[in-house]
C-alpha cells in the first residue's frame, strides 16, 4: 500500500497549506472587521468594501479551505448516537458507508464548483453593488476546498476498506 501512503502524505501537505491559508483568511477577516468597526464608530470612516471582501472571499476561505483538515481530525459534525450502539463490525461498515456517500456527494460538489470557477473566470463575472468584486476567486476557493475534501474522503474510504481507523491518528485528532 505504498502508493496510498504517498498520496496520504501529499494530501496532508495540501491540507497543511489550505489550513494555513484558512488561518490567514481568519486573521485578515478579524483585522478588517475591527478596522471597519473602529473606523465607522470612532472616525466616521468605515473601511470601503470590508463587508463585501469578508462575504465574498474571506468567509469562504475560512470555511472551505479548512474543511478537509477538520474531516481528517474527525471534527465535522456527525450524528452517530445509533452507530455507538452497534458492535465493532457494524461500526466499521457504517463508517465506510458514511465516507463513501460523503465522497460521492463531494465529487459532485467539487466538479460543479470547479465548473463554476472556470465559468466565472472565463466570463469575467463581477458582483453588482457599491463595491463590485470578481466572482471567480470565491468560486475557486470553494472548488479547492471541495477538491481537498474529496481527496480526504477518498483516503478515508480506502482506510475503511483496509479495516483502519478513518480519522488520521498522525494529526492528533480523535472522533
C-alpha positions in Angstrom: 0.0 0.0 0.0 3.0 2.3 -0.6 1.1 4.4 -3.2 -1.7 5.1 -0.7 0.8 6.3 1.9 2.5 8.6 -0.7 -0.9 10.0 -1.7 -1.8 10.4 2.0 1.4 12.4 2.7 0.7 14.6 -0.3 -2.9 15.2 0.7 -1.7 16.1 4.3 0.7 18.6 2.9 -2.0 20.1 0.7 -4.3 20.3 3.7 -1.5 22.0 5.7 -1.2 24.7 3.1 -5.0 25.1 2.9 -5.3 25.2 6.7 -2.6 27.9 6.9 -4.5 29.9 4.2 -7.7 29.5 6.2 -6.0 30.8 9.3 -4.6 33.7 7.4 -8.1 34.5 6.0 -9.5 34.4 9.5 -6.7 36.8 10.8 -7.3 39.2 7.9 -11.1 39.0 8.5 -10.6 39.8 12.1 -8.3 42.8 11.4 -10.6 44.0 8.6 -13.7 43.9 10.7 -12.0 45.5 13.7 -10.7 48.3 11.4 -14.1 48.7 9.8 -15.9 48.9 13.2 -13.2 51.3 14.6 -13.2 53.4 11.5 -17.0 53.5 11.4 -17.7 54.3 15.0 -14.6 56.2 16.1 -13.6 58.1 13.0 -16.8 58.0 10.9 -14.8 56.5 8.1 -15.5 52.8 7.5 -13.2 50.6 5.5 -14.5 50.5 2.0 -15.7 47.1 0.8 -14.9 45.4 4.2 -18.3 43.7 4.2 -18.1 42.6 0.6 -14.5 41.3 0.9 -15.4 39.3 4.1 -18.5 37.9 2.4 -17.1 37.1 -1.0 -13.6 35.8 -0.1 -12.5 35.6 3.5 -15.5 33.7 4.9 -15.4 31.2 2.0 -11.7 30.7 2.6 -12.1 30.2 6.4 -14.8 27.6 6.0 -13.9 25.6 2.8 -10.1 25.7 3.0 -10.2 24.2 6.5 -12.9 21.6 5.8 -10.6 18.7 4.7 -8.3 19.1 7.7 -11.3 19.2 10.0 -12.6 16.0 8.4 -9.2 14.3 8.9 -9.3 15.2 12.6 -12.9 13.9 13.0 -14.1 17.4 13.8 -17.0 17.7 11.5 -20.5 17.2 13.0 -21.7 13.6 12.8 -24.9 12.3 14.2 -23.7 8.9 15.3 -25.6 8.1 18.5 -27.1 4.9 16.9 -23.7 3.9 15.5 -22.3 3.9 19.0 -24.9 1.2 19.9 -23.7 -1.1 17.2 -20.9 -3.6 17.5 -17.4 -3.0 16.1 -18.1 -4.8 12.8 -21.3 -2.8 12.2 -19.5 0.4 13.2 -16.8 -0.2 10.6 -19.4 -0.9 7.9 -21.4 2.1 8.8 -18.3 4.2 8.8 -17.4 3.0 5.3 -20.9 3.9 4.1 -20.7 7.3 5.7 -17.4 8.2 4.0 -18.4 6.5 0.7 -21.7 8.5 0.5 -19.9 11.7 1.5 -17.2 11.0 -1.1 -19.8 10.7 -3.8 -21.5 13.9 -2.8 -18.3 15.8 -2.6 -17.2 14.5 -6.0 -20.3 16.2 -7.4 -19.7 19.4 -5.4 -16.1 19.6 -6.4 -17.0 19.1 -10.1 -19.7 21.7 -10.1 -17.7 24.2 -8.1 -14.7 23.8 -10.4 -17.0 24.3 -13.4 -18.5 27.4 -11.8 -15.0 28.8 -11.1 -13.8 28.3 -14.6 -17.0 29.8 -16.0 -16.9 32.8 -13.7 -13.2 33.5 -14.6 -13.7 33.0 -18.3 -16.8 35.2 -18.5 -15.2 37.8 -16.2 -18.2 37.9 -13.9 -18.4 40.5 -11.2 -20.8 41.2 -8.3 -23.2 44.1 -8.5 -23.4 46.8 -5.9 -21.5 49.6 -4.3 -18.2 47.7 -4.5 -18.2 45.2 -7.4 -15.8 42.3 -7.0 -14.9 39.4 -9.3 -16.8 36.2 -8.5 -14.2 33.8 -9.9 -11.9 33.9 -6.9 -14.7 33.0 -4.5 -15.7 30.0 -6.6 -12.1 29.0 -6.9 -11.7 29.0 -3.1 -14.8 26.9 -2.8 -13.6 24.5 -5.5 -10.2 24.0 -4.0 -11.7 23.3 -0.6 -14.2 20.8 -2.1 -11.4 19.1 -4.0 -9.4 18.7 -0.8 -12.4 17.3 1.0 -13.0 14.8 -1.8 -9.4 13.7 -1.6 -9.6 13.3 2.2 -12.9 11.3 2.0 -11.3 9.1 -0.7 -8.4 8.3 1.6 -10.8 7.7 4.5 -12.8 5.3 2.3 -9.6 3.4 1.5 -8.7 3.3 5.2 -12.1 1.9 6.0 -11.8 -0.8 3.3 -8.4 -1.8 4.9 -10.1 -2.0 8.3 -8.2 1.0 9.6 -9.4 4.0 11.6 -10.7 6.6 9.2 -9.6 9.6 11.2 -5.9 10.5 10.9 -4.1 9.4 14.0 -1.0 11.3 12.9 -2.8 14.6 13.2 -3.6 14.3 16.9 -7.3 14.4 16.4 -10.0 11.9 17.6 -13.6 11.3 17.0 
